[in-house]
Amino acid sequence: MPQMSPMSWWLLFIYFIILLIMFSIMNYYILFYKPQTTESNNLKNFSMNWKW
């Protein structure tokens, strides 16, 4: 079974690094999370009555 040459290992490494970077960029920019405004409004009107 022939072994891979060093250049082939280098290209394989570069290929997987590029895949990792592209996957990370896609996950960062494609997913869009909407801020939840309903909870922030409820927290403003919340008053605490301490009963010691």
ChimeraX commands (.cxc) that place a marker at each C-alpha (Angstrom):
marker #1 position 0.00,0.00,0.00 radius 0.5
marker #1 position 1.66,3.26,-1.07 radius 0.5
marker #1 position 2.10,6.03,1.43 radius 0.5
marker #1 position 1.04,9.58,0.82 radius 0.5
marker #1 position 3.70,12.05,-0.10 radius 0.5
marker #1 position 4.33,15.04,2.22 radius 0.5
marker #1 position 2.74,17.40,-0.28 radius 0.5
marker #1 position -0.46,15.37,-0.21 radius 0.5
marker #1 position -0.56,15.55,3.60 radius 0.5
marker #1 position -0.09,19.31,3.41 radius 0.5
marker #1 position -2.93,19.69,0.89 radius 0.5
marker #1 position -5.17,17.49,2.98 radius 0.5
marker #1 position -4.44,19.60,6.04 radius 0.5
marker #1 position -5.17,22.82,4.14 radius 0.5
marker #1 position -8.39,21.33,2.82 radius 0.5
marker #1 position -9.69,20.48,6.30 radius 0.5
marker #1 position -8.65,23.85,7.70 radius 0.5
marker #1 position -10.56,25.61,4.93 radius 0.5
marker #1 position -13.59,23.42,5.61 radius 0.5
marker #1 position -13.45,24.26,9.31 radius 0.5
marker #1 position -13.19,27.99,8.62 radius 0.5
marker #1 position -16.02,27.92,6.10 radius 0.5
marker #1 position -18.25,25.96,8.46 radius 0.5
marker #1 position -17.56,28.42,11.28 radius 0.5
marker #1 position -18.27,31.43,9.08 radius 0.5
marker #1 position -21.51,29.91,7.84 radius 0.5
marker #1 position -22.68,29.15,11.37 radius 0.5
marker #1 position -21.85,32.65,12.51 radius 0.5
marker #1 position -23.58,34.53,9.70 radius 0.5
marker #1 position -26.50,32.27,8.75 radius 0.5
marker #1 position -28.08,31.85,12.17 radius 0.5
marker #1 position -30.04,34.93,13.16 radius 0.5
marker #1 position -31.44,35.13,16.66 radius 0.5
marker #1 position -34.28,37.56,17.27 radius 0.5
marker #1 position -34.08,39.44,20.55 radius 0.5
marker #1 position -36.91,38.73,22.91 radius 0.5
marker #1 position -38.49,42.06,23.75 radius 0.5
marker #1 position -41.45,40.71,25.72 radius 0.5
marker #1 position -39.35,39.56,28.68 radius 0.5
marker #1 position -37.41,42.80,28.91 radius 0.5
marker #1 position -40.70,44.75,29.12 radius 0.5
marker #1 position -41.96,42.48,31.88 radius 0.5
marker #1 position -38.80,42.92,33.90 radius 0.5
marker #1 position -39.16,46.69,33.89 radius 0.5
marker #1 position -42.64,46.53,35.43 radius 0.5
marker #1 position -41.71,43.93,38.00 radius 0.5
marker #1 position -41.63,45.22,41.56 radius 0.5
marker #1 position -40.40,43.23,44.51 radius 0.5
marker #1 position -42.10,43.39,47.88 radius 0.5
marker #1 position -39.79,42.13,50.57 radius 0.5
marker #1 position -41.49,40.50,53.52 radius 0.5
marker #1 position -39.06,40.03,56.37 radius 0.5
marker link #1:1,2 radius 0.2
marker link #1:2,3 radius 0.2
marker link #1:3,4 radius 0.2
marker link #1:4,5 radius 0.2
marker link #1:5,6 radius 0.2
marker link #1:6,7 radius 0.2
marker link #1:7,8 radius 0.2
marker link #1:8,9 radius 0.2
marker link #1:9,10 radius 0.2
marker link #1:10,11 radius 0.2
marker link #1:11,12 radius 0.2
marker link #1:12,13 radius 0.2
marker link #1:13,14 radius 0.2
marker link #1:14,15 radius 0.2
marker link #1:15,16 radius 0.2
marker link #1:16,17 radius 0.2
marker link #1:17,18 radius 0.2
marker link #1:18,19 radius 0.2
marker link #1:19,20 radius 0.2
marker link #1:20,21 radius 0.2
marker link #1:21,22 radius 0.2
marker link #1:22,23 radius 0.2
marker link #1:23,24 radius 0.2
marker link #1:24,25 radius 0.2
marker link #1:25,26 radius 0.2
marker link #1:26,27 radius 0.2
marker link #1:27,28 radius 0.2
marker link #1:28,29 radius 0.2
marker link #1:29,30 radius 0.2
marker link #1:30,31 radius 0.2
marker link #1:31,32 radius 0.2
marker link #1:32,33 radius 0.2
marker link #1:33,34 radius 0.2
marker link #1:34,35 radius 0.2
marker link #1:35,36 radius 0.2
marker link #1:36,37 radius 0.2
marker link #1:37,38 radius 0.2
marker link #1:38,39 radius 0.2
marker link #1:39,40 radius 0.2
marker link #1:40,41 radius 0.2
marker link #1:41,42 radius 0.2
marker link #1:42,43 radius 0.2
marker link #1:43,44 radius 0.2
marker link #1:44,45 radius 0.2
marker link #1:45,46 radius 0.2
marker link #1:46,47 radius 0.2
marker link #1:47,48 radius 0.2
marker link #1:48,49 radius 0.2
marker link #1:49,50 radius 0.2
marker link #1:50,51 radius 0.2
marker link #1:51,52 radius 0.2
view
